[in-house]
Amino acid sequence: MPGAPGAPARRGAVELLRLDRLDEPANEPAIEASDGALSGASGEPANEALAGASDEPQGGAAVEGTGEATGEAPTGADARIARITRVRAEVLGLRLAPGQGRFVDPPVATLPKADADPGQVPFAVLVDGETAGFGILNRSVPSGTGIVPGDGSSLTAAPERAVMLRSFLIEVRWQGEGVARRACRLLPPLAREAVPEAEEILATVKAANPAGYRAYIAGGFEDTGRRYLGADAGVQHVLSMPLT
């Protein structure tokens, strides 16, 4: 995620695109903004969303869409399928800056897992139509041990009315552009569509990732004051974005 607000070198329209498997019914919401995105990491009890997407410039390749054999551009359902197919291929090639892999697993590992789990909704972050990031909304909010304060096992008081942001990342060449922050602000309509009963979006971010923490907060998340102390990931902040 981006860190403290800065003066980005370029701006563009940001959009979140659902990447459901094409052999299943999927909606493609038009969730756009004119102002960026986050990056995430895996951890327990939940994957950290947003790894190293600071506002500091840090420095992807696009795959062209397919058309009809006649050379005409596809329309309607064919255009939607072509677009999702193209973007699904592009997210598999997203790259992070050196060292950011400790905060998040790459889409090449997480997208197939999301495809195999009907409770997970993968999505791409697009900037002016170009693939810039990836994330997953999980309908299942995990529990664990070592969560303080509270009963030691709950990320939230009502996990059945929450959705978890996981594996959120921004490609290295789009970092420092405010994409993560803007993408976070577009999450509510996507979350409401994916999990209509949800009242909040949860995310965890490692204490060792201050740039990611600042980006989440700038994107509309709030620190719940809870900390996850278990596993090898180190201390993690538990963040929440209300949907009501």
N, C-alpha and C positions, 0 to 999 in steps of 0.2 A: 504493500500500500504506500501511497505517497506520505511523506512526512509533513513538516510544517509548510503552510502555504508559501508558494514561490511564484515566480513569473515564468510560466511555461513558454517554451520557444515556439510552440505551435498549438493550435486548438482544433477541435473537430467535434462532430456530432457523435455522441456515445450511445450505444444501443446494447441491450442484453438479448441474446437469441437462444431460445431453448434448443438443445441438441438431442432430444429424445431419439431413440433408435427408430429408423424409418419403417420398420416392420410393425410398429405400434402407432396408434393414433397420437398425434402431438399437436399442440397449439403453438403458434408462433406469434407471441405478443409483440406489438409495436411499442417497445419500451425504450424511449430515446430521450436524450438530453443534449443540450448544446455545449455544456461544459464537461474524469477518469477512472481507475479500477484498482484492484488490490491483488495481493498474492497470498497464498496460503501455505500451510504446512501440516503434515500429519502429526498427530500426537494423541495421547489418551487423556481423558475419555473422548475427546473430539479432535478432529484435525484442525490445526490452526489455519484460519483463512487470512491470507495476506502475508507474503514473505518478501521483505526487502523492497517494497515499492515506495521508495522515498522520493521526495520532490527534487532531489539532487540529480542532475543529468548524469546518466550512466551509459549511456551509450547504446529477423523473421522473414520469412519469405512468404509470398502469397501464391495461392494456387488458383488458376483461372477456372471460372465456372464452365460447365458444358452446355452446349446448345443442341438444336436439332441437326440432323444430317444435312438439312437444306441450308443451314447457316443462320436460320432464324432463331432469335432468342426464345427460350421457353417461357410460357405464361401460366398463370394460375397455379394449380397444384404441382405441375411439372417444374415451374420456377422455384416454388418453395422447396421441393425435394432436391433440386440441383443446388440451391443455396445451402441447405443444411449439409448435404454431402460434401460440398466444397469446404465449408467451415469445419466440419468434423475432421477432415483430413488436415487442415491447417493447424488446429489446436495441438495435434500430435507432434508438431514441430516447434512449438513455442519454447523459447530458451530463457533461462534465468542468468543473472550475473554470477560470476564465480563465488562460491560460498553460500549462495542462497538455497541450495538444495537441502541444507540442514533444516530449513523452515517449511518446505513443502515438497510433496512428491509430484513428479511431472505428469501431465495429462496422459502420456502414453501408458502410465501405470494406473491412473485413477479413472479414466473414461471407461475402459472395459469393465471395471468393477461396478461403475454406476449403471452401465448397460445391463448388467446381470442382476441388479437389485431394483425392483419396481418402486422402492421407497426413496430412490435417489433421482434427482432431476438435474442433469448436467446443463450448463449454459456457457455461451461464449460472450466475451466482451468485444464489441466491434467499435472501431473509430472510423467514421466516414466509410463504413462498409468493410474495413480491413480488420482482420482478426488480430486482437491485441491482448487478449487474456482469456481466462477460463475459471470456472468454479462449479460447485455442486451444492444444491440445496437438498438436505436429507430430512425426510419426514420423521425419522427416528432420532430422538435425542438420547444419546448414551448416558449411562451412569457410571460411576467409578468410586474409588475410595480416595481419601485425602483432599476432598473439596472443603474449603473453609471460607467464611464461617458457615454454619448450618448443620445439617445432619451428617455431613461427611460424604454424601453420595450423590447429591442432586445439583445439577448445573442451574436449575431453576425450580421454583415452587410448583409449576404446572407444566411438566415436560410434554404432556399430551396436547398442549395448546402452544407448542413452540416448533420451530423449524431450525435446523442447524446449517450454518454456512461452513462448507469444508473446501479444502484444496483450492482456495482462491489465489490466483496469481496473475501478474501482469508481465508480459514479455519484456525482456531487457531493454529493447530499443524504444519502448513506450514508457518506461519508467522515468519519473521526473516531469511528466506532462500533466499531472493531475487526473489521470484516467481512473485510478483506483478510487479516489475520493468521489468522483462523479458517478462511477459505477455503483458504489455502495448506496448512493442516494436513489438509484433506480431499482434497488432490490425489493422494496415493499410490494409493488404491483405483481412482480414475478412470484414472490412468496405467497401472496394471497391467491393467485391462480393455482399454484402447485399444491398448497395446503390451505384450503378455505377457512378451516377452523383455527388456524394459527393466529396467535395474538402477539408474538414476538419472534425476532430472528436472533439466534444466539451465535456467537463466534468465540473462539479462544485464540489468544496470541501469546507467544512466549515472552517472558520478561527480557530475554536476550535479544528481542527484536523491537527496539524502541521506535524505529521508523514505521514499522507496521502498525504498532499501537497508535501512534499519532495519526496515521492515515485513517484507521478505523474511526477514531473519535471525530476527525474532520468530516468523515463520510456519514455521520449521524448515529454511530453506535455510542452507547453509554457504558461506563465501567460499573459493573454490578457490585464491586467490592469483594466478590468471591475470587478465590485463587485455587487452582488445581496444583497440588503439590506432588503428585505421584509420577511414576514411570521415569523413563530416561530423558524425557523432553525438558525437564526442569520446570520451574514455576511458570504457570500460565495464567494470564488474566482472563476472566470470564466476562464477555461483553454482551450487551443486549441492545436491540433496536425495536422499539414498540411498533406494533402494526395497527393499534387501535387509536 
